[in-house]
Amino acid sequence: MQQLEKIYKSFHWFFSNLINTFFSFCKIFLISGFNQKIHKTTSHHTCIILGNGPSLSNSLKEYQNHLTKYPLVCVNLFALTSEYEQLKPAYYVMHDPALWKTELPLPQKVFAAIKEKTNWPITLFFPYRARKSAFVQALNSEYVKVVYYNYTIFKGFDAIAYYLFKRQLAMPQSQNVLVASLFLTINLKYKEIYFIGADHTWHENLIVNDENILCLKNVHFYSEGEQVSYKPFYKGLNTQETFKVSEIFENWTKVFKGYEHIKNYAKYCDTTIYNASHVSFIDAFERKKIS
């Protein structure tokens, strides 16, 4: 009986991967750009990714001497902070579609900050599907170079996945901008990658109010002051629809699974990733302080 079960699992694994691989190739041919190259702009072997969790402020203080030694990667809303001009990151990763698909005040504010503050060379990464956005096109300047990456999720056989990942034709599911940033820095051929400010403690800030609306505690690196407030947990910047509890935990499962895929891909590429965050629920990577 155990032998039959083992055979069944083997067949299931093989045919599931075969089907997923086939449909992944279909997606690549339909939506990927076939000449999306990314290039390293520094000679270093080590880089540091700045997350946007609440613990980032503590990490910036502790590692202030190290942050000037290595190229930095920032994400999403970092241009709105004073540290953006002080630290002068070499790379900037935008992954949330709301940052280029809408005309809401927040994306406009971020893009304006990038234009006004940036007076050093920086590579700004956007998914390939953002290439037609007027917001994105207007960011190219003397200092800012916009580069596109294919966010085409590949599921299937690992050997085929890694072949396509290295050629920038596909990537693992990146439910969070940090997953995308890790993938890009691996493909930029950094051999040692640290990240800070990756708390991922969102679950600690959840409540369901008396109207059965899922709410999120509004504590963030970008927040002003220490006041605590709970706001409905909306699905995006341009929607009033809130997450259900089951939906948000399903999404967060995808986030942490993404780190496991990245860890395996990093090992394949002979790259080491360290989690140097003060506070973090990410358990896929070795915890190590920046040295």
CORSULTA-V334793 format. One record per residue. N is the residue number from 1. RES is the residue in one letter. SS is DSSP state (H for helix, E for strand, C for the rest). PSI is psi in whole degrees, -180 to 180 (999 if undefined). Layout:
((N & RES & SS & PSI) (N & RES & SS & PSI))
This chain:
((1 & M & C & -43) (2 & Q & H & -36) (3 & Q & H & -41) (4 & L & H & -41) (5 & E & H & -39) (6 & K & H & -42) (7 & I & H & -42) (8 & Y & H & -44) (9 & K & H & -38) (10 & S & H & -45) (11 & F & H & -41) (12 & H & H & -44) (13 & W & H & -47) (14 & F & H & -50) (15 & F & H & -31) (16 & S & H & -45) (17 & N & H & -36) (18 & L & H & -46) (19 & I & H & -45) (20 & N & H & -39) (21 & T & H & -44) (22 & F & H & -49) (23 & F & H & -30) (24 & S & H & -41) (25 & F & H & -38) (26 & C & H & -44) (27 & K & H & -40) (28 & I & H & -46) (29 & F & H & -28) (30 & L & H & -38) (31 & I & H & -11) (32 & S & C & 148) (33 & G & C & 140) (34 & F & C & 11) (35 & N & C & 43) (36 & Q & C & 88) (37 & K & C & 144) (38 & I & C & 144) (39 & H & C & 140) (40 & K & C & 135) (41 & T & C & 3) (42 & T & C & 167) (43 & S & C & 1) (44 & H & C & 158) (45 & H & C & -10) (46 & T & E & 142) (47 & C & E & 165) (48 & I & E & 129) (49 & I & E & 130) (50 & L & E & 110) (51 & G & C & -173) (52 & N & C & 29) (53 & G & C & 166) (54 & P & C & -28) (55 & S & C & -6) (56 & L & H & -39) (57 & S & H & -40) (58 & N & H & -40) (59 & S & H & -38) (60 & L & H & -35) (61 & K & H & -46) (62 & E & H & -39) (63 & Y & C & 22) (64 & Q & C & -33) (65 & N & C & -30) (66 & H & C & -28) (67 & L & C & -17) (68 & T & C & -8) (69 & K & C & -25) (70 & Y & C & 153) (71 & P & E & 140) (72 & L & E & 149) (73 & V & E & 123) (74 & C & E & 170) (75 & V & E & 155) (76 & N & C & -97) (77 & L & C & 13) (78 & F & H & -27) (79 & A & H & -18) (80 & L & H & -8) (81 & T & C & 158) (82 & S & C & -26) (83 & E & H & -23) (84 & Y & H & -48) (85 & E & H & -33) (86 & Q & H & -42) (87 & L & H & -24) (88 & K & C & 66) (89 & P & C & 151) (90 & A & C & -25) (91 & Y & E & 152) (92 & Y & E & 123) (93 & V & E & 123) (94 & M & C & 125) (95 & H & C & -23) (96 & D & C & 119) (97 & P & C & -27) (98 & A & H & -20) (99 & L & H & -11) (100 & W & H & -7) (101 & K & H & -10) (102 & T & C & 169) (103 & E & C & 33) (104 & L & C & 159) (105 & P & H & -38) (106 & L & H & -51) (107 & P & H & -39) (108 & Q & H & -38) (109 & K & H & -42) (110 & V & H & -47) (111 & F & H & -37) (112 & A & H & -40) (113 & A & H & -40) (114 & I & H & -45) (115 & K & H & -43) (116 & E & H & -36) (117 & K & H & -28) (118 & T & C & 113) (119 & N & C & 31) (120 & W & C & 158) (121 & P & C & 131) (122 & I & E & 141) (123 & T & E & 124) (124 & L & E & 114) (125 & F & E & 131) (126 & F & E & 149) (127 & P & E & 150) (128 & Y & H & -33) (129 & R & H & -10) (130 & A & H & 1) (131 & R & C & -23) (132 & K & C & 0) (133 & S & C & 129) (134 & A & H & -35) (135 & F & H & -51) (136 & V & H & -46) (137 & Q & H & -34) (138 & A & C & -9) (139 & L & C & -25) (140 & N & C & 134) (141 & S & C & -169) (142 & E & C & -34) (143 & Y & C & -30) (144 & V & E & 125) (145 & K & E & 118) (146 & V & E & 127) (147 & V & E & 139) (148 & Y & E & 145) (149 & Y & E & 149) (150 & N & C & 107) (151 & Y & C & 72) (152 & T & C & 111) (153 & I & E & 128) (154 & F & C & 130) (155 & K & C & 133) (156 & G & C & -149) (157 & F & C & 134) (158 & D & H & -41) (159 & A & H & -41) (160 & I & H & -40) (161 & A & H & -48) (162 & Y & H & -35) (163 & Y & H & -45) (164 & L & H & -36) (165 & F & H & -46) (166 & K & H & -23) (167 & R & C & 11) (168 & Q & C & 27) (169 & L & C & -20) (170 & A & C & 174) (171 & M & E & 167) (172 & P & C & 163) (173 & Q & C & 127) (174 & S & C & 87) (175 & Q & C & -9) (176 & N & C & 147) (177 & V & H & -26) (178 & L & H & -37) (179 & V & H & -46) (180 & A & H & -40) (181 & S & H & -41) (182 & L & H & -43) (183 & F & H & -46) (184 & L & H & -41) (185 & T & H & -30) (186 & I & H & -45) (187 & N & H & -18) (188 & L & C & -1) (189 & K & C & 28) (190 & Y & C & 135) (191 & K & C & -15) (192 & E & E & 118) (193 & I & E & 124) (194 & Y & E & 149) (195 & F & E & 145) (196 & I & E & 165) (197 & G & C & 26) (198 & A & C & 69) (199 & D & C & -53) (200 & H & C & 40) (201 & T & C & 30) (202 & W & H & -38) (203 & H & H & -26) (204 & E & H & -15) (205 & N & H & 15) (206 & L & E & 143) (207 & I & E & 157) (208 & V & E & 118) (209 & N & C & -177) (210 & D & C & -16) (211 & E & C & 11) (212 & N & C & 31) (213 & I & C & 127) (214 & L & E & 125) (215 & C & E & 154) (216 & L & E & 134) (217 & K & E & 130) (218 & N & C & 73) (219 & V & C & 124) (220 & H & C & 157) (221 & F & C & -31) (222 & Y & C & -7) (223 & S & C & 153) (224 & E & C & 131) (225 & G & C & -174) (226 & E & C & 10) (227 & Q & C & 140) (228 & V & C & 129) (229 & S & C & 152) (230 & Y & E & 130) (231 & K & E & 151) (232 & P & E & 139) (233 & F & C & 90) (234 & Y & E & 155) (235 & K & C & -13) (236 & G & C & 175) (237 & L & C & -26) (238 & N & C & 30) (239 & T & C & 152) (240 & Q & C & 6) (241 & E & C & 130) (242 & T & E & 157) (243 & F & C & 149) (244 & K & C & 157) (245 & V & H & -44) (246 & S & H & -37) (247 & E & H & -44) (248 & I & H & -38) (249 & F & H & -31) (250 & E & H & -42) (251 & N & H & -42) (252 & W & H & -31) (253 & T & H & -41) (254 & K & H & -36) (255 & V & H & -52) (256 & F & H & -32) (257 & K & H & -36) (258 & G & H & -39) (259 & Y & H & -36) (260 & E & H & -40) (261 & H & H & -41) (262 & I & H & -40) (263 & K & H & -44) (264 & N & H & -41) (265 & Y & H & -39) (266 & A & H & -42) (267 & K & H & -42) (268 & Y & H & -36) (269 & C & C & 6) (270 & D & C & 42) (271 & T & C & 141) (272 & T & E & 132) (273 & I & E & 132) (274 & Y & E & 140) (275 & N & E & 107) (276 & A & C & 15) (277 & S & C & 145) (278 & H & C & -42) (279 & V & C & 132) (280 & S & C & 139) (281 & F & C & 4) (282 & I & C & 120) (283 & D & C & 9) (284 & A & C & -22) (285 & F & C & 152) (286 & E & E & 138) (287 & R & E & 127) (288 & K & C & 136) (289 & K & C & 152) (290 & I & C & 131) (291 & S & C & 999))
